Structures are given as C-alpha cells and as structure tokens.
Amino acid sequence: MRIRPLKVLTVASVLPEELSFLERLAYNFWWSWNRKAESLFSTVDPVRWERIRRNPVRLLKETPQERFRELVEDSAYRTLLGEVEKEFDAYLGQVPQLSWPSPGPIAYFCAEYGISECFQNYSGGLGVLAGDHLKTASDVGLPMVAVGLLYQQGYFHQHVTYNGWQQENFLDYDFSLLPIQLVRAESGAPLIIRVELPDGDVAAQVWKADVGRVPLYLLDTNIADNSTNPTYQNITDQLYGGTHETRIMQEMLLGIGGVRVLAALGIEPSVLHINEGHAAFCTLEWTRHLVQQLGLSFHEAAEITRAQTCFTTHTPVPAGNEIFSLGLLQRYFSRYIPVLGIEWEEFLKLGQANNGSSDEGFSMTILGLRMSNHRNGVSELHGHVARTMWQSLWPHVASDEVPIRSITNGVHIPTWVSSDFAALYDRALGPGWRQRPSEPTQWDAIAAIPDAELWAVHIRRRQRLLEAVREHIRQRSGYYDEEHRQRAIAALHPNCLIIGFARRFATYKRSDLLFRNWERLASILRNPSRPVIILLAGKAHPQDIASKEMMQRILTGIRNAGLEQHVIFLEDYDLGIARALVKGADVWLNTPRRPYEASGTSGMKAALNGVLHCSVLDGWWAEAALSDNGFTIGHGEVFATADEQDAHESESLYQLLENDIIPMFYERDAAGVPRRWVKRMKSAIATLAARYSTHRMLDEYRMAFYEPAAALGAVLAGQRGRAARELSRWKRTLPERWKTLRVISADVPDRGVIHVGEPVPVRLVLDCGAMNPDELLAQVYYGPLTAHGEFVQARVANLSLSHVEGARATFEGTYTTPDSGQHGVALRVLPHHPHVPDPVDLQLVVWVQGEQ
C-alpha cells in the first residue's frame, strides 16, 4: 500500500537573529557574482558548499545549530556580514546607470537560464547567455522581467560507463531547497495561470528567482490542479525532454502562459525579447492581450506586437530550428485559434515560408521572424549565415539586406572573472573596469602589469583548477575505475600545459577533430620534457545518438591509445566545471565546423582570465581573432567535403600545438616566466574583455532594439491603437495600389569611367498611380560586381523628391564609389511608412536594373 502524507512540511535549521541577513541574501542570486557575499556562505562549510553545488538555501537549512552559534561568536565574520548587507542594500537601491524612457519593462523570454550551478535550469550556452543577460540588466538598472519554465528534473546528470557510453540520470529537485520562492496571489494562495490545451486547460503555478534587481518568473505544472491528467502534470519535468507533444506543450506554456503570468502580476511590458524560437508563441498571446485591451482586430494588434518585439535566433542550420507538424499544431491550437480571431490559414502563414502550404510544417523561428520588427543573429558571421538562411522570407532583396542584424554575444564579467584576476585588475586598472567594463580604455593599463605578477596570478588559478579536478574525479565513478582514477589524479602535474576542451558533444562541434590521428596526438602529449594535459568535458543530448557514439569513440580511443594520463575526462559537465576551467586552463580549445557555431562564449570567459583561445574562425572568433590575442586553426577556408575540411584543420591544429603553442608555453626566462606567452595573455585581455562583455552587448540591444521598439510600440498603442489601425489599413490597401506604380524614366550617366569619390548624379521619374509620392522611397543601389555581373556588398543611397506634377514624381540624388574596380548601379523604389522601421519588411519593390 502506498501511503501519501496528510501534510508536507519543510524542517530546517533556525538561523540566529544575528545572522538573519543570510536568509535574505540566499534568495537573491546577486551573491553568485559578488565574491564577498559568496564567501559568507562558503565560510559556513567550505567542503559542503562545493559538494551541494554552491546552494545557499540548502546550506542554511542543513547546517547544524552549533555551527551557527560559532559564527555568531566570530567577530570577523559578523563584520563581513554587516559590510555585505550594506553593499547589497546599496546595490538594490542604487540609481540606474542609464535612463529608460518607457513606463513598462523589457520582458525577456527564454526556455532555459544558467545562473548558478545550484539551479540546474539550463543545458548549455543559450541558458548561460540568458543568465548573463539578466545579471547585466540588473547591474546597469535596465528595467527587465524574465519568464521561463521551472523543470522538476532540470537537465540530466551525466554518468559515463567504463566503455564510454553516456547514460542520463534525471533527479527530482526539491524546490524548497532552491533559491526560488512561490509567487502568491493577493488571497495568499499560490498564483495559478491556465493555458488551453486539447484535453482541457493546464494549470501552472509560478515561482520567482531574484537575479539582483531582475525578477525571473518560472512556470511549474507539477501541481495538484493537474493531478487528473499526469501528462499535463509532467509538462515541466525535463528541459528539452519528452516527445514533440511535450515540446509543443512546453512552448505553449512558456509563450502563452508566460504572458498571462505578467498580466496576472499587473506587469505591462514595453518590449518583448524572445531569446530563440522556443518562446515565440508569446507574440500570439501578447497580440490577443492587445486585442482585448484596445478593442483591435488581430491584424491591427499584431502591428503593435511587431513594433515591440525583438527576436534573437541562435541556430545556424535549418534543421536545428523547431518545426511542428500541421497535424500536431491543429490538435494543440484548435481551442486557441478562435480566441485569436483569425482563420487557420492565416495562422499557418505566421510560421511558414510558403504561406499556408500543407506540405510545410510550422516553424517557431519563422514565427519569431514574422512577428518582430527587430531581429538578430549572435555574431557577425552568424548574422550573415542567418540572412542567407532566411532569405526566402524576403525574396525581393539580396541576402545582405535581409533584416536580420548582428549583435555579438558577450559574458558577464563579474561572474566569470576569477577572484585572483579581479584583485589584480583592481590594483592595476582601478575601479573603472568594474564600473564601465565595456569601455576599451578601461583595459589599456593591462600592458603595464609586470609579467611576473600576471604569471604568478595565473599560476594560482592553475593550482586551483588542478585541485578542483582532483576532487571532481574522486567524487565520480563510472568511466574511471579505482586504478585509472588514481593514475589520472597523479598525472595532474602542476607544471604541465593545461588545455581546456569542454563543450556540448554535437557532431558539428567536432570534439573528435583533435583525436583524428591518435599516433600524432600521442607524440604531442607524451613528450616528457614538455608535458601536456587535456581536460575534456561535455554532454550529448540524450536523443542525439550520433554525438553519443562520437563521445564513446573518443573515450574508448583515449584508453586504447594509453592516453588516460594525458586526456582527463570530467564527467557531468556543469557551470561549476566550466568556471574552474575558464579561470585556470592555459589554452581554451574550440573546433566547430564553420559556420555552424553561432557565437560561442566560453572562449570569451577564458580570455577574461588570460586563458588563450585556440579556435577555427567561426562564431565570435571570426571577428575577434588577431595575430597576437590567441591562436587560430586554419584560415577560414571552405572545402569541397567535410572530410577534406576535417583533415586540413586537424593537421593545422597539430602543427599549432607542435610549432607554436607548446614551444611558446615552455619558453621561459631565468625567472621562469614565459615572456612571449604572457605578452599574448595581455593582448587577449586588452582586446577582448571590453568588446565581448554583456555590458557592451546589452547596450547594443538597448540602443538598436529596446528603445526604438518601446517608442514605436507606444505610438501605435496610443489613443487605443489609433495608429495601429491606420497602419494595418494602409498595409491592407498597399498591394493593389502598388500595382499602379510605373517607371517613366531613369537617368544614370554612362561615363564609362568614373573616379573614386566622384559624385554621380541620378534621376528617376515615376508615375505614382494610386500611390502618394511621400509613400515612396527611391534609392540608388550600387557596388562592386563579380565576374558574373552580380553585386557584392552593395550600398544604398536615398534619392530626394525634387518635383511633383500631378501623378508624376521626380527623385534625384548622387552617389559616390569609395573603391576602384568594376562597379554596377541599379535603381529601385520601395514603399515608405513612418511606422515601418525597415521598408524591406513590406515585401514590395520595383527594380530598375539591367535590360529594363
């Protein structure tokens, strides 16, 4: 017989009044990026602190009363406690570093958040980036609220067998032991929201995590209200787990339910930021909310939604984007579409490239792109890849004009800089690097730090890394039996070159590139006068069999080649392991297949701590690499086959190790300092720290996306959506009126040869038909040509309306070519409306080009 409890109670230690601030601090993740605050918890029980993954709530609830009494009597501890409390209160109350002109905050939606290893609500880089985004918004005082899901089992814990096969362990989390709190309604009962699903409404309660000054609201379906439907109760069991049905339910809950949480809390955002397509359904619910609030039609309200929405895509391959079958979509949205007030065919067009095709699924990325005015990839290269990938949505312009811009990712410096390097920066740079970390001039004094001092700090970090690795290996069983465990621990020599090689195991990330030639690798690693240790870590998605097999080949290959003492595998990779590696390795290795790494951020974290990045020219490194701030594998070439590319780049990597990295590391002066290596460390810090910080990233989002989105949204929503109604009506009549537009003449001088910088006059005469001249944007389109006569990196210059006579309008202007060579010129006309930020989105253009 299974007996269920009548009541569930949490039994915890009682904090003395003198230490009561610890409980308040434990429930705000600010402690995770403030070293003094973190030390308050680690001092309680340093060993236990690490073993419970730095969880302050659990630490306080499980610490014996006797230990608390000891801390009360510790005057130094009490003094530190008082200092941190004052600093915490000052942080929460400080004046924002920037002004936010809108009444509502930015609402940030993401499927995962990596804030601390004690809170396993993330799987990898997407979640860690989201966590860093929230921390930075808190630091600068940008009003933001965040929405996500709370997973009962989080992401899996990795267990690797002796033969190298990954097994997944899913553990149920006790939310009462996490730094989160249940949100309650005014009645005192848990706040519950509901979302329409096929078999009735699913209910979700809401938890809140405080990330400094940013609240993060998380939905949880494992509640009694769903007890009659276990499927609903299990929706939020696992991050990226379950079937396609699980995923569509999770994403409806995240998007639709997330907006309803904000409404229930009385939060009216001025901007929506969707971090990857999982949350794109929020645009539908926000539109529905505006329909009800302002009395608009769906299409009218959607204009406000688009104006207010920012969409960030992270996936550089079409297959990696979430697509739901139409049958699944119809089953799950049959109750919701009538609420929106649109027909099924209209709904499908929002998530399809071919506008209502029965042969095409429903793409969450396309939904995000269609329902937002502001869109971006996460590095310069990824922006180019995304524009090319999604050009089919804007077929009337070249790929470089597809309205997806680039905002390169960054990292939250206070989280990822080590305490040792932070102290060094305080001494050498002053307080400016903490207050204005994205200003490059704050890092100029790095060059003046004595080489020996910088190297000594790095040596301390290496020692701490090796201690952490030894402890990690001792705590794990599976891949290492007792004999191999002891041999691996003994192999961690304090003077060896340490290469950190940790990332998600995915075939495109090519973790096997380093292991392509086992004999060559063995000869590199086994040199007794120049020993090398590779610290390898990573997880494969449970359903990604190809990547799990790749991991097994690598791990069995290490053992077969007798390299267990040179390649150390760290099981169950998480934020804790990542933090130790990026702060203490000598080299950070990255080997993705270009151009499939959208950005990557681990190398940015490493560089912040003087760890040299070694990577192919992909993601962020394609724009960041210089000759002296890291090491580059290959030259960004594109080969005919993947095997040819792998062969070339693995050879390049081996040569880098043999001829550059290892000799440079072991080249020491009389004082034991590797001068050339340290010079490169300084260059990495000076050139990368500011440029790849989330402070710079957030500022770009604020200026390019958030402020324009909030401003236009306010205009369109004002006077109960008057401007939105007018814009929707204008768009509805535009296609038929556009058909009446005619080109009368185009005058571009045919001089044969023009000089660089010479103004070239252009004149275009149009019969506007049913269009007004002020609704037209006439442009000259010019730039260098390929051998086949196609434009490359064309430029655009607007022409001015110079004369109107009846329906005839004349546009004139000039353009100049900044470079010599074979150039071309064309003219075009696009529709213009002051409330459409990019006319390319109107999908109409008249080209005046060759043979016209």
ABEGO torsion letter per residue (X at the ends): XBBBBABBBBBBBBBBAAAAAAAAAAABAAAAABAAAAAAAAAABAAAAAAAGGBAAAAAAABBAAAAAAAAABAAAAAAAAAAAAAAAAAAABBBABBBABABBBBBBBABBBABAABBABABAAAAAAAAAAAAAAAAGBBBBBBBBBBAAEBBBBBBBAAGBBBBBBBBBBAAABBBBBBBBAAGBBBBBBBBBAAEBBBBBBBBBBBEABBBBBBBABBAAAAABAAAAAAAABBGBEBAAAAAAAAAAAAAAAAAAAAAAGBBBABBBBBEAAAAAAAAAAAAAAAAAAGBBAAAAAAAAAAABBBBBABABAAABBBBBAAAAAAAAAAAAAAAGBBAAAAAAAABAAGGBAABBBBAAAAAAAABABBBBABAAAAAAAAAAAAAABAABBAAABBBBBBBBBBBAAAABBAAAAAAAAAAAEAAAAABAABAAAAAAAAABBAAAAAAAAAAAAAAAAAAAAAAAAABBGABBAAAAAAAAAABBAABBBBBBBBBBBAAAGAAAAAABAAAAAAAAABAABBBBBBBBEBBBAABAAAAAAAAAAAAAAAAAGAAAABBBBBGBBAAAAAAAAAABABBBBABBOAABAAEAAAAAAAAAGBBBBBBBBEAAAAABBAAAEBBBEAGBBBABAAAAAAAAAAAAAAAAAAAAAAAAABBBAAGBBAAAAAAAAAAAAAAAAAABAAAAAAAAAAAAAAAAAAAAAAAABGGGAAAAAAAAAAAAAAAAAAABBBABBBBBBAGBBBBGBBBBBBBBBBAEABBAAABBBBBBBEBBBAAGBBBGBBBBBBBBABBBEABBBBBEBBBBABBEBBBBBBBBBBBBAABABAAAAGBBBBBBBGX
